[in-house]
């Protein structure tokens, strides 16, 4: 019988941010070594920017698929924009082991991957300012994980087209300032993280300091875009979570592959190559292997909740 693991239990199990970072790092290393595999997301378009995505992956012990609804239209009715479940199987025999509510997993694995990329590219002993554009459900986890991997950060700047959303983020965190404009938010920032569902570019090179790292997280489907053309023409290094998926649905869908120098995150983590000069970008699309990493961790730790976990 498959175990049902609820969001509440997932949150309890994933309380250790460093364990989450290690789990996500390890799956990227497995992926590079060929011990974990996946296919790019399969999209089922609905309407008005809403879609469903199927995300399968496996490693030596487990196979899984995440089924996630991405409903941008829910922004207007206070309903979650993303809703996900993961089915986890025993890879050796196909036996279904667990059905895991996966909204928390989706938030944490995305933020952890962003933090891992940032840790490799930003080595400053002290950082005056980091910025976040877009204050939805991904923002707090991204702030939380970036603060785990960066050295001393003096100021956090947040901006959203909805001032109330930005204010709610600022209230939850010390050293956090609500910017009155996008330009004010990103000005003089060492690290900028974009977390919007935009389909039009709004972040341009002229808005950023000479040395800056940008985490481009919002573009995760065909047609989405946050970065302007002049960003990629002046980048020193691009890191993508997965090249084929980034070319299909990330920021890299808008740029020629031979015009930029890129690394996949797994290679960066394995080789330890760092580049903190100039403008660097992490192109995040969200991978099935990341879901597998945390689904495996949650399932193996769920023995502590065996008595209160349902089976079907």
N, C-alpha and C positions, 0 to 999 in steps of 0.2 A: 504494500500500500504506500502511495506517495504521501509524504508529509507536507502539510500546509504551514508555511511560515509567514506570519503576518508582518506588516510594516512596523508595528510596535516591537516585535521581537527582533527584526532586522536592526532597528535603531539601537536596541540594547546590545546586540552582538557587535555592531560596528562602532563602538564607543571609543576605540583606540585608534586615533588618526595615524599614528606611525605604523600600526599593523596594516591599515588600509593602504598606505603608501607602499609598504613592502610587498603586499599581495599584488598590487597593480604593476609595480616594477618587475616582479618575478614573472608575471604573465607576458610582459613585453619581451623579456629575455627568452622565455620559452618560444615565443612566436618567431623571434629572429633565428633561434636554433632549430626551428622546425618541429618542436615538440607540442606546439599549439597551432591550430589552424582555424581559419574562418573564411566566410565569403562576405563580400560587401553587402551592405543593407539592401533588402528588397523593399521597395516602396509601393504602397497601394494608395494612390491619390484619391481623395474624396472630393473636396471642393473648398474654395476660398482659403487656400493655404493649409488645409487640414489633410492629414494622411496617417496611414498605419505603416509600421516598419517591422519586418521580421529579421532577426539578427542571430544566426546560428554560429556556433563555435565548438571546438573540442580541444582537450589536451590529453595527456596520457591516461587520466582517471575518469574524466567526466565529459559529457556532451551536454549542450544546453541550447535553448533558443529563447530569446526575449521577444515578446510581442508588445509593441508600444504604440499607443495612440498619441499623435502630436497634433493637438487642436489649438492652433494659434487663435482661433476665433473665441476661445474660452476666456481670453483676457477681458472681454467685455461683460462677462456674466459671473465673475468671481469663482469659476470652476477651474480645477487644475488644467494647465495647458498640456501636460504630459502625464500619461497613466500607463503603467507597465507591469507585466508579470513575467517571470522566468520559469521555464520547465527545465529541471535538471535531471539528467539520466546517468546511470552507470554505463560508461563507455564499453566495458567488457562484455555486457550482455543486453544492453538497451533498456534495462529495468528503470522505470520512472521513480526517482528518489524523492523529489520535492517539487512543489509549486510554491514559488516565492514571490510575494508582493514586492515590486522592484522600483518603486518611485525613489526611495531613499538610496538604493544602490545606484540608480542612474545619476543622481546628483553627486554622490560621493566619488564614484569612479571617474566622472568627468573632471571634477575638481582635483582629484589626486593626480591624474595624468597631466593636467595643466601645471600643477605644482612641480612634478618631476621634471618636465621640460624647462621650467623657469629656473629650477635649482641648478641645472646644468649650464645655463646660459648667463645667469646673473650671480656674480660672486662678490659683489660689493660688501665691504665690511659694515657700512652704514648706508641706509637708503632714506633720502629725504621724503620721498612721496611715491605712493603707488595709487593707481586710479582704476575705477570700475565704471564702465558705461553700460547701463541697463541694470535695473534693481529688481529682478524677478527671483524665482525660486533657486536659481543657480548662484546667486551673488554671495550670500552668506557662506555657503560651503567653499566657494573659491577664495574668499577672504580668509576663512579659517585655515585652509590648507596652505595657501601662499605664506601666511604668517608662520607656519610650521617650518618652512624650508628657507625663508629669507632671513638674513641677519637683521639687525635692528632697523625697524621702520618707524619713522617719526610721524608721518601723516598718511591717512587714507582718505582719498577723495572719491565721492560717488556722484553720479548724475543719472537722471532718468527723465523722460518727457513727462512723467507723472511725478511732480515734486513730493507728493505724499509717500510714494513708494521709496524714494530716496531717503526721506526723513525717517521712515521706519527702520531702514538699514542703519542709519547713523545713530539712532537711539539705542540700538542693540550693541554697539561697539564703541570703545574708547578711541580717541585720536581720529575720529571719523568726521569729515566735513562734507556738507552737501554743497556741491558746486551750482552756481546759478546758470551756467552754460556749459556746453560740451567743451568749448575751447578752454574755459577756466579749469574744468575737471582734469584735462590731460596735460595742460601746460606744465613743463618742468618735471614731468613724471618719469621715473626710472622704469616702471613697469605699468603698462596699460592693458587691461583685460576687457574685451568687448563681449557682451552677453545679450545681444538683441536679436530679434527675428527679422532684421532689416533685409530688404531686397535691393536697396540702393546704397552705394558707398557714402560714408559720412566721415571717415577718419582718413586724414591726408598727412603726408610727410611734413608739410610746413607747420603743422600743429604741434609737432613733437620735438623734443630736444635732440641734439646730435647723437647721443648715446641713449638708446631706448629699446626695451624689449616689449613686444606686443603679443598678447595671447588672443588670437582671433577664434572665439568659441561659438559665436552665434550662427555662422554659416554652416549648416549641417544638412542641407538639401539643395537640389537643383534650383537655381535662381536666387538663392540667398547670398547676400554680400554685405560686408561692412567696410572693407578697405578700398581706398582709391587706387587708381592706376599708378600714381607716383610712389606709392608705398613699395610695390614690388620692383619698380625700376631702380630703387635705391637701397634694397635690402642686401645685407652681407650674407646672411644665412636664413633659410627657412627650414624649420623642423615640422614635419607632419606626422600625425599619429600613424597613418597608413597612406602611402602614395596613391594607390589606385582609387581609394575612397575619397581622398582629398581632391583628386582631379575630377571626380564625378560630382561631388556635392559640397566640397569645402571651398575656401577662398581660392585655391589653386585652379578651380574650374574656369576662372576668368583670365588665366595667364598661361603663356606658352611654357611648357616644361623645360625647354632648353635655354630660357632667358634668365633662369635663377639657379642658384646652388642650393640643393636641399638635402636634408638628412631625415631618415625615419627615426622616430623616437627610440625604438628598440636598439638601433645601431648606436645612437648617441649614448644611451644608458650602458650599453655593453662596452663601448670603446672609451668612454669617458672624455671624448673630445669636447672642448669648451671654446666658445667664441663670444666674448662679451663686448666686442667692439662694434661701433656703428649701430645700425638698426637690425634687430633680429625679430623673427616672427615664428610663433608656434601656431600651426593650422590644425585646429581640433575639429574632428567630425564625430567622435564617439564610436568606439569599436566594440564588437561582440566579445572579443577576448577580455576586455575590461569587465564586462558583465559576468563572464565566466569566472574571472578571478575572485570577485566578491561573492558570487553565488556559491562557489566552492568553500570559501572561508566561512560564510554564514551557515551552510549546511553542516560542515564539520564541527562548528562550535555549537550548533543547535541542540546537541545532546543535553546541554544544561537546561533546555526548555522542553524536554521530551514529554513530561507529564502534562504540560499545558498546550501542547501542539496537536492540532487536529490531523487526522489522516483521511484520505479518500480512496 
